[in-house]
């Protein structure tokens, strides 16, 4: 909270500066008292991975209430519920666009939103290593060597490590990488012409896949095409954990191209834009624009960038995303962007969604089933890794997919019950469960006014974002650990 206070003081926004300064002091004072009072209790030592899950759940539900205090007091024109919804959206890296006009918020509040999302992404990176991996959750269950959740039985040596040591070791390993990549992207965007604050917020949004922007999206940035190209390569880090570390999962590989998640993601990134390009090319014949090669290339790039952005649940749109539509006269259906957000990025990354590894497991199982239709007695020639993913990984991936669909149904029903239309409810459910907030504006014909939702609707969105960030399997393991172990 001191960083926005300093920035607001430098920019002569003294009300915001005082609010964040006093909130920071009070929060530190309160946290110190709680630490002193609980330092000798077992719960303070987090003596089990199960307690780490509870701590992570509390961080996504209780902590936003504390983070919302300076936000609401600084803005003064919104309710505390709206501020809480904003902070839950930021901390879960969803990035819902609550404010139609970005200028309504002071620059210090935009910085606060970006910082909260950045720390939320870092928290999930560390939690994937310290909690999800040893419990075979968060996508690690697909590649677990010994079934669904054998790591929870405590037999492996890795499971005997104290959870606090896990958190510290993962933080020491991942924080320098996360901060270094963010700093490098910030400098690159600033050099290419973006304002320093806008470049910083965009850099933090890309690394956390939150899609938060001070200026309404990167399509309004001064860096232009060069900035999009740089952001494109940094978005690749959300396709697979192997892009930044090879020692945080159940398996380890020497080359990034050997990782099925990365290959599967790259296939989507280029195959879907190619199909969209061909569709728009056919549409260009009707408006005599098929020979406009420059517009065609810009349309292709806009599709490639936007597909990667929404598949990593970031939600940034290329400045050339609209070029393809004006070039051919055809619009892009919003359901395509919704499908990309549901697929999601890689396991143990800041991206949300179903995750590429689970989709890959179902893809392998589907191929094998088609082979057996032609040759019922055939023996699969795939490697040991693919056989393990196909046999046990596909089962648990299908279970998760069904739980995701069930969660989508429940959230949609609750939102319609709270007063939203069916189309708005489906869009909001997909956006929050996949943690892709910009999808609300990008995939809708008429943008949804989130601030006009009822109190029940806003609380449902908060619960949906927490569920989407933690994933349904984690919620099950949190509520009924014995069921998950068995």
N, C-alpha and C positions, 0 to 999 in steps of 0.2 A: 504493500500500500504506500510505502514511502516513495517509490519511483513515480507514480502518477502525481503525488503531492509535490515532488520537486519539479516535475515538468509543468504542472499547473502554476506553481509559483513563478517559474521563469517566464511563462506566457501571460502573467498578470491575471490569472484566474484564481483569485485569492480565496473565494468561497470553496471551490473544489479542493484547493491546496489544503486549507484548514480541515475540511471534512476528512480527507484521506490521512492527514497527519494525525488527527485525534483518533480516528478509527484504528490506525496502525498501532498507536501507543496503547489504546485500550485492549486491543486484541492480544498484543504481546503480554500485557499485564495479566489478562485472564488466562492465557495459555500457560504462563509461568506458575500461577496459583494451582491450576489443574495438574501440572507436571509435579509440583512439590507434593500435592495431596495424594497422588497415585503412584509415585515412583517405586514404592515397595510392594505394590499389589501385583498379583500374577497377570492381570489383564494389561497392565502397563508394559510388561515385558513381551507381550504378544507371543506366548509360549507355544503356539501351534499355528499351522497354516489356516485352520478353520477361523481362528481369531483374526488372522490377516484378511480373510474374506469379509468379516464383519467390519473391520476397520475401513476397508475399501468401500463397502456399501455406505458407511457413515460419511466418508469423505465426499461421496457424490450426492448425498441427501442433506446432511446437516451443515457441512462446510459452505455450500452456496448461500445459506441464510446469513452467515457471517460476512461473506464477500458482498452480499447485496446491500448491506447497511450503508457503506459510503457511496455506492451507486445511487441508491434512492435519495439519500440526503443531498447529494450533489445536484441531481437532476431536478428534484423538487416538483416536477410536473407529472409524475407517474406514481403509481401505488407500489407498495412493497412487494406485492404478489408479482407485478410485472418485472420488478428488479430481480426477484428470486428466479423467475422463469428465465430471464436473461443470463443469470449466473449459472444455472443448471445447464442451459444451452451451451455456454462457453466452456464450462468445466468438462462436460461430456464430449467436447469438440464437435457438437452438432452445428452451431452457428446459425440458429434461426434469425431471420431478418425481421426483428420486431418493429424497427423504425423505418418508415418509408423514406424519410428524408434524413440522410446521414448527418446533415448539418444541425439537426436538432440536438445532437449530443456534442458536448465539448470534446476537444481533442484528447484531453486527459482521460475521459471515459472510454473513448475508442482504444486508447493505449491499455486501459485496464481490461477491457474485453479481450484484446489480443493476448495480454499477459496471462490471464486466467486460462484461456484456451491452450496457450503454450505449456503452462504447467500441468494442465489436465492431460495433454498428450504425453508429456514426460512421465507423469504418474502411471499411465497405462502401459507405457514402454517398460518401466521398471516392474510393474505388477505382473506383466506377462512372464518375466524371468523369475521373479521371486515367489509368485503364488500360482499362476496358471500352469506353468510348465511342470512343477512337481505334483500338482493335483490332476494333471492330464485334462485341463480345461482350456477354454478359449481357442479351440482349434487344435491343440496339441494332442487331443484324444484320437485324432485321425491317424497320426503317425506313432502313437504309443506302441512300444515293442511288445508289451505284455498284456494286451487287451485294453479294456475301456479305461479303468482307473486303478491299475495295480499300484501306481506310485503312492496312493493314499494309504496303503497298508503299512508303509514304513519300512519295507524290506530293503529297497535300494539304499546305497550309501548316501546318495544325494538327498534323499528324503530325511536323513538324520541331521542335516545341517539346520542350525537354529534359524528360524524365519527372520529374526532381526539381522543376522549375518547375511542372509540372502538379500534382504533389501539393501544393505550397505554395499555389498559386493556388486549388485546389479547397478546401483546408483553410480558407483565409482567407474564402472565400465561404460555405461550408456550416456551419462550426463555430458561428459566432454564431447562425445560424438554429436549428440543432439544440439548442444549449444554451438559447437563449431560449425556444423552445417547451417544453422540458422544465421550465424554471424556472416558466413561466407555469402549466403544468398542475399542478406541485407546489403552488404557492400556492393555486390554485383548489380542489384536493382537500383541502388542509389547512384552508382556510376553511370547507369544507362538513362538516368534522367528523372527517376521518381523522387518525390519529396522524401526527406529522411524518415519522417514519421510514417508515411504511407508505405515506404519500402520496408520498414521494420515490422509493421503490422502484417503486411503481405508475407514476409519471410516467416514470421511466427505462425501465420495461418496455414502456409503450405506445409511446414514441418509437422504441425498438429492436425492437419487435414480438417480444419474448422471452417474455412471459407469466409472468415471475418474480414471485412474491408472497411476502411475509413472513408473511401470515396465511391462506394457502390459497386465495387468489383474491379478486377484488373483490366476490364475493357475500357475503363476510364483512366488508366494509368498512363503516365508520360513515357514509360520505357518502351511501349509499343510491342512490335513483333519480337525484338531482341529480348525483352523481359519475359515474354511468353516462352521463348525457347529455353531460357535459363530455368524458369519455373518447371517446364516440362521434364527436364532431367532430374530435378529435385523431387518431383512427384513419383519418380520411379522407386524411390526409397520406400514408398508405401505399398509396393507390390509384393515384396518379400522381405523377411527378416534377414535373409542371406546377403542383402545389399549393404548392410551395415555391421553385421556380426554373424559368425557361423557357429557360435558356441552358446546358444541360448535355447536350444530345443532338444528334442529327442534324437534328432539326426544331425549329422554334420557333413558338409560337402565341400569339395575343393574349389569348384567353379560355380559362379552364379548361374550360368546357363544350364547347369545340371539340376537346378531347383525347379520342380514342376510348377510351383506357384508363379515364378517369374516368367517362365515360358508360356504358361496358360494366359497370364495377364497380357503379355506382349501380343499374343495371338488376338485377343479381344481388341486391344488398342489399335491394331492395324486392319483387322478383318471387318469390324463393324463400320469404321469410317469409309472403307473401300465400298462396302455395300451402299452406304448413304451417298457416297460420291456418284456411284453409278445411277442411283435413283434420281439424284439432282441433275445428272448429265442428261438423262432421258427427258426430264422436265425442261431442260434448257432448250431442247429442240423446238418446243412449242412456242418459245419466246425468242427464237433466233439468237441465242447467246452461246451456242455450243462451241463457237470458234474463239471465244474470249478465254484464252489460255491462262492469262494472269488471274482472272476471277476464279477460274477452275482450281488453280493451285492454292489460292487463298482459302477457297471453300474447303479443299481437302485438308489443309492445315488446321483450320478452325474445327473441323470434325474430329481430327486426331487428338488435338489438345483437349477439347471438351469431353470426349469419351474417356480419356485417361483421368481427367479431373473428377468426373462424376463416379467413375469406377473406384477411385480411391476415396470417395465420399468427401471430397473437398468442395466441389460445387462451383468452382470458378468457370466462367464462360469466356471463350476466346473472343477477341474483338472481331474476328472473321467468322464467328458462328452464325451471325446473321447474314454474312456475305453469301453463303450457300443458298439461303432462302431467297434473297433478292436476285441472285444469279439465275435460279431455276424457276422461281415463282412458287415453289413448294415449301410448305412448312415441315418441321421435324416433330413427329408425335412425342408428346411428353412422356408417354408410357415407356419409350425407349430409355430415357434418362432415369426413370423409376427402376427399370430392370437393371441398369448398370449399377445403381446405388444399392440394390438388393444383393447383387453379386459381391460387391465390396472388394477390399484389398487383401493384403497378406496377413497371415497369422503373426501375432506378436508385433504388429505395427500399430500406428495410430488410426488406421482406417477402420471403418465399421463394416456393416453388412454381414452376409452369410459367410464370407471369406472364400478366397480362391481355392484354398486347399480342399475345402469340403466340396466345392463344385467339381474340382478335379477328381475327387474320389467317386462322386456319382457318375462322372463322365467315363472313368475307367470301368465301372460296373456296367454301365450301359453298353460300352463296346464289347465287353465280354459276353453279355447276354445276347447281343446280336450275332456274335460268333457261334454261340451254342445253338442258335436257331438254325444256322446253316450246317454246322458240324456238331451234333449233340455229344459226341464222345471225344471231342478234341481236348487237348491239354494246353493250357495257356503257356505261351513262351515268354511272358513278361518276367522281369527280374524280381528278386525277393522283395524289394521295397514296394513295387507296384502291386505285388500279390498281397502283401500285408495291408496296404491301403484299400485294395479292392474288397478283401474279405471282411475285415473287421472295421476298417475306417469308413467304408461306404455305409455300413449299417448305422453307425452313430452319426454320420453326416446326414443320413436320411431322417433319423430321429430329430436332429437339430432343425432340419429344414421344416419338418412338420410342426415342431414347437414354434418356429418363427412364423409359419403361416397361421397357427392358432393365435399367437400373440397379435398378429396383424388383424385377425378377425375380431378379437376382443377389443382392441384399441379402437378399431373402426366403429364397432357397435357402441362403445361408450361415448365416443365423440358425437355420433349421430343422436344419441340419447341426450347429450349436453347441448344440442341445438345446431350442430353443423350439418350441412348437406352431405349426401353420400359421397359425392365426388371430392369435396373438401376433406371429409373424414378419411377417405382412402389415401389421399395425397399426404395429409398430416401424419397418418400412421406410418406410411413408408418412409417419410422424411425423418421422423423421430426414431423409429426402430433401427434404421440404417445410419443414423447420425449424419444425415446430409441435409442440413437446414436450408441452403439455397435452393434445394429442389422445390420448395413451396412456391417460390416465385418463378422458377425457370420452367417447370412442367405444367403450370396452370394457365389456362386461357385468361382467366381473371385472377390476379394475385390475391391471396388470402390475407385478410387483415387480422393478424394475430392478436393485436391489442383489443379488438372488439369481441373476442371470445369470452364466454362466461367464465366465472371463477372455477367451476368444475372442469370446464374444458382446458383451462391453463394447468390445473393440477394434474389432469390426465396426461397432458403433454410432458410434464415433468417426470411422471412415473414412467412414461413410455421411453423417454430419453435415457433414464437410468437403466431400464431393462435392456435397451438396445446397446448401451455401452458395456454393461456387465455381461450380457448375453443370457438367454433363458437357462442354459445348462448351469451357469454359475449361480443363478437364483435358486435353482433346484438343489444344487450342492450346498447352498447357504442355508436353506430352510430344512432340508432333509439330508444331512451328510451321510447317514447310514444307507439310504437308498442309492446314493451315487456310488458309494464304495461297493455295494453289492451288485 
